[in-house]
Amino acid sequence: MTVTHVPVLPDVAHQPAALARPLDWVGMDNIALPVRVADGQGGFVQVAASIDLAVDLARADARGIHMSRLYLQLQDGLARETVTPAGLRHLLRDGIAAQAGLATRARLRIRYDALLQRRALESGHAGWKRYPVEIEAILAEGHLQLALAFSVEYSSTCPASAALSRQANAERFARDFAAAQPLSAGAVRDWLQSERGMAATPHAQRSRADVRAHLRPQFDELPLVALVDAIETALGTPVQTAVKREDEQAFARLNARNLMFCEDAARRVASALAGDPRIERYEATVSHFESLHPHDAVARVSGRGSQ
């Protein structure tokens, strides 16, 4: 009978630290793993994610953490847990426990693209929109801190440019009809539908709201879809997916009813977040990627949610 000897491999991680001191965070960034997240329709869907996971190194004399344990625990944990407040708490608690006394707190960041189906404004068609999402969860002294960040794209039409365009249109109308007496509704309608009926158009641009909401962890699910819906409703002009001509005309009407400077957009976003009882505090940045200027117009706002 042949006896196989398993060699004892060296483990320098057990050597004492040369410059002993505790470390705030040690771990891994950009881990590629699948995660299960809410699909917005009462179920869950598996998506590809990029994950950062870290624990503190509380023992000053320890050279390092158990990195491979941390990775394997995360991989196994995500196979069992869905990304909910309770699931995140379990993942972080198990990550601390896997360090066998080296760590007292843990932090997890999950980045992925949420695909949400959106219906067209008039035609009944539907399409998919991508929303970049980042979830951050920290477990320290038994307390869970949760933050949900996401981005929403929308259209912004400049109020100043709209006013200047209306003035240019009015001046052309006055010139073209200076000698027309009396005016008929049909003649005016025909003029408005002709190329002469549009002397100027206001500038508009694709814009983006970047939101970070610090959540109260007593809720069962992360309210991504509800918050996206609230922001898009407050802004009034979310970018569209599948469109026919009737949808495009409806979108043009929405833009005319929702003329916005970046300051206006920031206040709209803040109003949607401030009234949500799931939010403890929030920060938001709105960016209008100007078609008039080679730079962006940006506004930032922060505040607290309702109690």
C-alpha positions in Angstrom: 0.0 0.0 0.0 1.4 3.4 -1.1 1.0 6.2 1.4 0.7 9.6 -0.2 2.2 12.4 1.8 0.6 15.7 1.5 3.2 18.4 1.8 2.7 21.1 4.4 2.6 24.4 2.5 4.1 27.5 4.1 1.7 30.2 5.2 3.5 33.5 5.8 0.2 35.2 6.6 0.7 33.8 10.2 3.9 35.7 10.6 3.6 38.8 12.9 3.2 42.2 11.2 6.4 44.2 10.9 4.7 47.5 11.5 1.8 46.5 13.8 -1.4 48.5 13.5 -5.0 47.8 12.7 -6.3 48.6 9.1 -9.6 50.2 8.2 -10.4 47.9 5.3 -8.8 44.9 3.6 -10.4 42.9 0.8 -11.0 42.6 -2.9 -12.4 44.9 -5.6 -14.1 44.1 -8.9 -15.0 40.5 -8.1 -17.1 39.1 -11.0 -20.1 37.1 -9.7 -23.7 36.6 -10.5 -26.3 38.0 -8.0 -30.0 37.7 -7.7 -31.9 40.9 -7.5 -35.6 41.9 -7.5 -37.1 42.2 -11.0 -39.7 44.8 -10.1 -42.5 42.4 -10.7 -42.5 40.5 -7.5 -39.8 38.0 -8.5 -36.0 37.8 -8.8 -33.6 37.7 -11.7 -29.9 36.8 -11.9 -27.5 39.4 -13.2 -23.8 39.8 -13.7 -22.2 42.0 -11.0 -19.0 43.6 -10.1 -18.5 43.4 -6.3 -16.1 44.9 -3.7 -15.9 43.1 -0.4 -13.7 44.1 2.6 -13.4 43.7 6.3 -11.4 45.6 8.8 -8.2 44.1 10.2 -8.8 44.8 13.9 -5.9 42.9 15.3 -2.9 45.1 15.1 -0.4 42.3 15.2 -2.0 40.2 12.5 -0.2 40.4 9.1 -3.3 39.8 7.0 -6.9 38.6 6.8 -8.1 35.3 5.4 -8.6 36.5 1.8 -9.5 33.2 0.3 -12.0 32.5 3.0 -13.6 35.9 2.3 -13.9 35.1 -1.4 -15.3 31.6 -1.0 -17.8 32.8 1.7 -19.0 35.5 -0.7 -19.4 33.1 -3.6 -21.2 30.5 -1.5 -23.4 33.2 0.2 -24.5 34.8 -3.0 -25.6 31.3 -4.3 -28.0 31.2 -1.3 -29.0 34.8 -0.7 -30.8 37.3 -2.7 -29.9 41.0 -2.6 -32.3 42.2 0.1 -31.5 44.0 3.4 -31.8 40.6 5.2 -29.6 38.8 2.6 -26.9 41.5 2.7 -26.9 41.4 6.5 -26.3 37.6 6.4 -23.5 38.0 3.8 -21.7 40.6 5.9 -22.2 38.7 9.2 -20.8 35.5 7.7 -17.8 37.4 6.2 -16.9 38.7 9.7 -17.3 35.3 11.2 -15.1 33.7 8.6 -12.1 35.8 9.8 -12.0 34.0 13.1 -11.6 37.1 15.3 -9.5 39.2 12.9 -12.4 41.5 11.9 -15.3 43.3 13.5 -17.0 44.9 10.6 -17.5 44.3 6.8 -18.4 46.3 3.7 -20.0 45.1 0.5 -20.5 47.0 -2.8 -22.5 45.5 -5.7 -22.6 47.2 -9.1 -24.8 45.9 -11.9 -27.1 47.2 -14.7 -30.8 46.9 -14.0 -32.9 46.3 -17.1 -36.4 47.6 -16.7 -39.2 47.4 -19.3 -40.8 50.7 -20.1 -44.0 51.2 -22.1 -44.2 53.8 -24.9 -46.2 56.9 -24.3 -49.0 56.3 -26.9 -48.5 53.4 -29.2 -48.6 50.5 -26.7 -45.1 49.3 -27.6 -42.5 48.6 -24.9 -38.7 48.4 -24.7 -35.9 47.9 -22.2 -33.9 50.6 -20.4 -30.6 50.2 -18.6 -30.2 51.7 -15.1 -26.7 51.6 -13.6 -27.0 50.5 -9.9 -24.6 50.4 -7.0 -25.6 49.0 -3.6 -23.4 49.5 -0.6 -23.9 47.7 2.7 -21.8 48.1 5.9 -22.2 46.0 9.0 -20.6 47.5 12.1 -21.4 46.6 15.7 -24.5 44.8 14.6 -25.9 47.8 12.8 -26.6 47.6 9.0 -26.0 50.7 6.9 -27.5 50.6 3.4 -27.1 52.9 0.4 -28.7 52.6 -3.0 -27.3 54.6 -5.9 -28.7 54.6 -9.4 -28.9 56.8 -12.5 -31.9 58.0 -14.6 -31.6 59.6 -18.0 -34.1 62.2 -19.1 -34.5 65.1 -21.6 -34.1 68.7 -20.6 -35.3 71.6 -22.8 -33.9 75.0 -21.8 -36.6 77.5 -20.6 -34.5 80.5 -21.8 -34.0 79.0 -25.2 -37.8 78.2 -25.4 -38.6 81.8 -24.6 -36.2 83.1 -27.2 -37.6 80.7 -29.8 -41.2 81.8 -29.1 -40.2 85.4 -29.6 -38.5 84.6 -32.9 -41.6 82.7 -34.0 -43.9 85.6 -33.0 -41.7 88.1 -34.9 -41.8 86.0 -38.1 -45.6 85.6 -37.7 -46.0 89.4 -37.4 -43.9 90.0 -40.5 -45.6 87.3 -42.6 -49.1 88.4 -41.7 -48.6 92.2 -41.5 -50.8 92.9 -44.5 -53.3 90.1 -44.0 -56.7 91.5 -43.1 -58.6 89.8 -41.7 -56.8 86.6 -40.5 -58.5 83.3 -40.8 -57.9 80.3 -38.5 -57.2 78.1 -41.6 -54.5 80.5 -42.9 -52.8 80.6 -39.5 -53.0 76.8 -39.1 -51.4 76.3 -42.6 -48.7 78.8 -41.8 -47.9 77.0 -38.4 -47.6 73.7 -40.2 -45.3 75.1 -42.9 -41.5 75.6 -42.5 -42.2 79.3 -42.1 -44.1 78.4 -38.9 -40.9 77.5 -37.0 -38.4 80.3 -37.0 -36.4 78.8 -34.1 -36.4 75.8 -31.9 -35.2 75.6 -28.2 -32.2 73.5 -27.5 -32.6 70.3 -25.5 -30.2 67.6 -24.5 -30.1 64.2 -22.9 -29.5 64.6 -19.2 -28.8 62.4 -16.2 -29.8 62.3 -12.6 -27.4 60.4 -10.3 -29.0 59.6 -7.0 -27.6 58.1 -3.8 -30.2 57.2 -1.2 -29.2 56.1 2.3 -31.9 53.7 3.4 -33.5 52.8 6.7 -32.9 49.1 6.9 -36.2 48.1 8.4 -37.7 47.5 5.0 -37.8 44.0 3.4 -36.6 45.0 -0.1 -34.4 47.5 -1.8 -36.9 50.0 -3.4 -35.0 50.5 -6.7 -38.0 50.3 -9.1 -40.1 52.5 -6.8 -37.4 55.2 -6.6 -36.7 55.1 -10.3 -40.4 55.5 -11.0 -40.6 58.4 -8.6 -37.7 60.2 -10.1 -38.9 59.7 -13.7 -42.4 61.0 -12.7 -41.0 64.0 -11.0 -38.8 64.9 -14.0 -41.6 64.2 -16.5 -39.3 63.5 -19.5 -37.6 60.2 -19.1 -35.9 59.0 -22.3 -37.9 56.5 -24.3 -37.2 53.1 -25.8 -39.5 51.8 -28.6 -41.2 54.8 -30.2 -43.6 55.4 -33.2 -44.5 58.9 -34.5 -47.3 59.3 -32.0 -44.9 58.5 -29.2 -42.3 61.0 -30.4 -45.0 63.7 -30.7 -46.2 62.9 -27.1 -42.5 63.2 -25.9 -42.2 66.6 -27.6 -45.3 67.7 -25.7 -43.9 66.5 -22.4 -40.7 68.5 -23.1 -42.8 71.6 -23.8 -44.6 71.1 -20.5 -41.4 70.4 -18.5 -38.9 73.1 -19.4 -36.0 72.8 -17.0 -32.8 74.4 -16.0 -30.5 72.0 -14.1 -31.6 73.9 -10.9 -35.2 73.0 -11.7 -34.4 69.4 -12.3 -32.4 69.1 -9.0 -35.4 70.5 -7.0 -37.7 68.0 -8.7 -35.5 65.1 -7.8 -35.2 66.4 -4.2 -39.0 66.7 -3.9 -39.4 63.0 -4.9 -36.8 61.8 -2.5 -37.6 64.0 0.5 -41.1 62.5 0.8 -40.0 58.8 0.9 -40.1 57.2 4.4 -37.6 54.5 3.3 -34.9 57.2 2.9 -32.8 58.5 5.8 -30.9 61.0 3.7 -30.0 61.5 0.0 -27.6 63.2 -2.4 -28.3 63.8 -6.0 -26.5 65.3 -9.0 -28.2 66.3 -12.2 -26.1 66.9 -15.3 -27.4 68.5 -18.5 -25.1 67.6 -21.3 -25.5 70.9 -23.1 -26.1 71.1 -26.9 -25.5 74.9 -26.7 -22.2 74.8 -24.8 -19.2 72.4 -24.9 -19.5 72.0 -21.1 -22.2 70.5 -18.9 -24.7 72.3 -16.6 -24.7 70.6 -13.2 -26.6 71.0 -10.0 -26.3 69.1 -6.7 -28.7 68.7 -3.8 -28.9 66.8 -0.6 -31.4 66.3 2.2 -33.3 64.0 4.5 -36.3 61.7 3.9 -39.5 61.9 5.8 -39.9 60.2 9.1 
